[in-house]
Amino acid sequence: MIGNGRGRRVREADDEKELLARRFEEHRGQLRAVAYRMLGSLTEAEDAVQEAWLRLTRADAGAITNLGAWLTTVTGRICLDLLRTRTSRREDPLDDTFVPDPVVRPLTRTDPEQEAVEADSLGLALLVVLEQLAPDERLAFVLHDLFAVPFDDIAPILERTSAATRQLTSRARRRVQGATPSAETDLARQRQVLEAFLAASRAGDFEALVAVLHPEVVLRVDAGALVRGAAVSKVVHGARTVAAQALTFSRYAASARLVLVNGTIGVANAPEGGPRSVMAVTVANGRITHMYILADPARLERLG
């Protein structure tokens, strides 16, 4: 009888843990989206979500009245700690060439989990701007403006008053709005511009490349710390200079194909042997105004 009682309690505990795991999985997509926007890294986002699960298993789940809100704030706190640690370890300001992890998928495939990450059409350009915010600003902006978390719930994470948190969010919002470039949202028009860019690259047509680029276009290339030579990380300004860069690497244009990068049309260069680069662009008024290329071999390998 004693053994049967212990066995029943073990089964009940297993059932409770399985139920909790199912409830957690219902929120995983949103938690991953929060963490990705906070960290700009898909790998770190997955780690943060896993840490949120571990904290849930150690908490009194029965006392949590709103599991989704609880998990969102816990994930935000985990990400804030990671950002603060990242900032304290960095001796120099973030390099202008840094490009966050892109979310890449074929044009024709629908993946609900990836679409959760891409919700609200958070483009790579906005992620680049978020990298320029201080950790507290980024948390306040992401949780409130992107996920509608009330100031009263964000304030304890930051150890500030609700009024101070509101001011912090307002300041972050002004910085984001002032730095985020305007962009074409119609995928068909984005595709038309990218196809013209690729066609000009493949043909080696310098003037056609210049025509599809905004005169003050900005190219940001993140090749990682180990790449040297012509493919080194760089920031390039101006249509003619950027067009010259495109022609330098035109031999790779044959293996380039259009994909979705963070919900907008981009380009993946993936010859045999694995991905070589991923490019996101900002298109406005029929021209490319910003280009973001991730060409870091180590990070591309992790992204698959």
DAFEN-V442371 format. One record per helix or strand. SS is the DSSP state (h for helix, s for strand). FROM is the first residue (numbers start at 1). TO is the last residue. If there is no record, write none. Layout:
BEGIN
SS/FROM/TO ; SS/FROM/TO
END
This chain:
BEGIN
h/2/39 ; h/42/58 ; h/61/63 ; h/67/89 ; s/104/105 ; h/112/117 ; h/119/121 ; h/124/130 ; h/135/146 ; h/151/158 ; h/162/179 ; h/187/203 ; h/206/212 ; s/213/222 ; h/229/231 ; s/234/237 ; h/239/248 ; h/250/255 ; s/256/261 ; s/264/269 ; s/277/284 ; s/287/294 ; h/297/303
END
